[in-house]
């Protein structure tokens, strides 16, 4: 959401606009923890990817 402020907005007006904002939904990273099954070790996978750049 975008808030448009006037140049001469007071502190109280800005606080009122900020109170109207809805809080963002947080991303739950723990839900996806350990879900990716590659069949190889994570460190080996990183090394393989980095070797492709050289």
C-alpha positions as CSV (number, residue, x, y, z in Angstrom):
1,X,0.0,0.0,0.0
2,X,1.2,3.5,-0.8
3,X,0.8,6.5,1.4
4,X,0.9,9.9,-0.1
5,X,2.0,12.7,2.2
6,X,1.6,16.4,1.8
7,X,4.6,18.6,2.2
8,X,3.0,20.3,5.2
9,X,1.6,17.2,6.9
10,X,1.8,17.3,10.7
11,X,3.2,14.5,12.8
12,X,-0.3,13.6,14.0
13,X,-1.6,13.3,10.4
14,X,1.3,11.0,9.5
15,X,0.7,8.8,12.6
16,X,-3.0,8.5,11.7
17,X,-2.1,7.4,8.2
18,X,0.3,4.8,9.5
19,X,-2.3,3.4,11.9
20,X,-4.6,2.8,8.9
21,X,-2.0,0.5,7.3
22,X,-2.7,-3.2,7.5
23,X,0.2,-5.3,8.9
24,X,2.0,-7.4,6.3
25,X,1.6,-11.1,6.5
26,X,4.9,-12.6,7.5
27,X,6.6,-15.4,5.6
28,X,6.9,-18.6,7.6
29,X,10.2,-20.0,6.5
30,X,10.1,-22.8,9.1
31,X,7.2,-24.4,7.1
32,X,9.6,-25.2,4.2
33,X,12.6,-26.2,6.4
34,X,14.1,-29.5,5.1
35,X,11.6,-30.0,2.3
36,X,14.0,-30.0,-0.6
37,X,15.3,-33.4,-1.4
38,X,18.3,-33.2,-3.8
39,X,19.9,-36.6,-3.1
40,X,23.3,-34.9,-2.5
41,X,24.9,-32.9,0.3
42,X,24.1,-29.2,0.4
43,X,27.8,-28.3,0.5
44,X,28.6,-30.5,-2.5
45,X,25.7,-28.9,-4.4
46,X,27.1,-25.4,-3.7
47,X,30.5,-26.4,-4.8
48,X,29.1,-27.8,-8.0
49,X,27.2,-24.6,-8.7
50,X,30.3,-22.4,-8.0
51,X,32.5,-24.5,-10.2
52,X,30.1,-23.8,-13.1
53,X,31.0,-20.1,-12.9
54,X,34.7,-20.7,-13.5
